[in-house]
Amino acid sequence: MSRHVPLYVSPAEAEITGLRGRAGRRLRWWRDRWGSRVAQAGLPPALLGGRYRRHVPAAEAAVAETVHPAATVRADLPLGHAASDLSADPGWFGFAFRDVPARPAGPTRLLRITEARVLAGETPAGDFAPAILDGAGRSLDLREIRHRPFHAPLARRAPDIYRRRAVWIAERVFDNYAHWFTAHLGKLVLLRDRGLLGDLVLPADRPAWLDASLARIGIRPAAELPRGAVLAAGELLVVECDRFRPELLRAARAAAADSPAADRNVFVSRRSARGRSLLGEEALQPLLHARGFEVVEMERLGFDEQVALMARTRLLLAPHGAGLANMLFCAPGTTIVEIADPGYPNPNFYAMAAALGHRYGYVAAQGVGTGHPLRRDLAVDPEVVAAALEAAG
């Protein structure tokens, strides 16, 4: 039997429904179970404690301008692999490894929403998670931006900041290193090049490397939104896009990367990383040494040092992790070899490599430990790594 978590009951809701005692508990149970569905059918949010709202595609509630139409992004198969080797499991990513060689990519659109509110929410686990409501109080569906029950208290508050016009680009966990460089930097470059960043609002709580990346492309926010605050805008401009759209990632590379000759083989060690260690890494050292690899720990390098190193990299070998997002700063045609657990088939870095015009290889490792696969350590056979490097040439 699942444990019931009591829901917040607003004063207005209590007055309308007369929620008291057993009847109130029954209604809250019903709302937990069916709230999302009945909200989508049009039941007013006030009767649901504000926890559930009608969700609509963002483009339906906005004036939309298409920058890049929907397209199919083509990619070579991973080095040394056949199509039958690729997982068909999309997991929670929306697409699978097998989809990447001919992956449908959604359009890039500029959306202008009138009388919008941005709720700078936070998940129970502490991750930044924004929601956008239109003037009718509907939740606008964008990738990683959606109203959830924990946004309800924010939706009832008066705005902390009001701007006649604002630009918003931050998604859920925007401050994750890989998320920022795959999903955010390209949007900023697109808006910058169109002269649309004068009213940029960014979350106030940002890591230093993120601001360093902004400095490289000459961008500063016009305003900041703290966690737990609400932004109201007479007109809100947002970008709807595919996370691995080649036009966006390549523009971000052109704006932020250095361009010396690539002459290094680099192995990214996770010895200093929090979790997902590569067990037995020392067994790889003879192989890496024989092939002229430089072993680096990205955590020990400043952001500009990482960018400079990637510009000089011709072959990047790394366990699955945020360090692979640095391929954004590699020259086109760089060879990327990812070490990852096939039991957790995450196709994101394959799709990113394809979008950037890199050669991509894959080394199957074994997940070690219990819990979510993303948090498990990895073990890999040096002979498998050697075969992958041989296929990479």
Secondary structure, 3 states (H helix, E strand, C coil): CCCCCCCCCCHHHHHHHCCCHHHHHHHHHHHHHHHHHHHHCCCCHHHHCCCCCCEEEHHHHCEEEEEECCEEEECCCCECCCHHHCCCCCCCCCCCHHHCCEEEECCEEEEEEEEEEEEEEECCCCCEEEEEECCCCCEEEECCECCCHHHHHHHCCCCCEEEEEEEECCCCCCCCHHHHHHHCHHHHHHHHHCCCCCCEEEECCCCHHHHHHHHHCCCCCCEEECCCCEEEEEEEEEEECCCCCHHHHHHHHHHHCCCCCCCEEEEECCCCCCCCCEECHHHHHHHHHHCCEEEECHHHCCHHHHHHHHHCEEEEEEECCHHHHHHHHCCCCCEEEEEECCCCCCCHHHHHHHHHCCEEEEEECEEECCCCHHHCEEECCHHHHHHHHHHHC
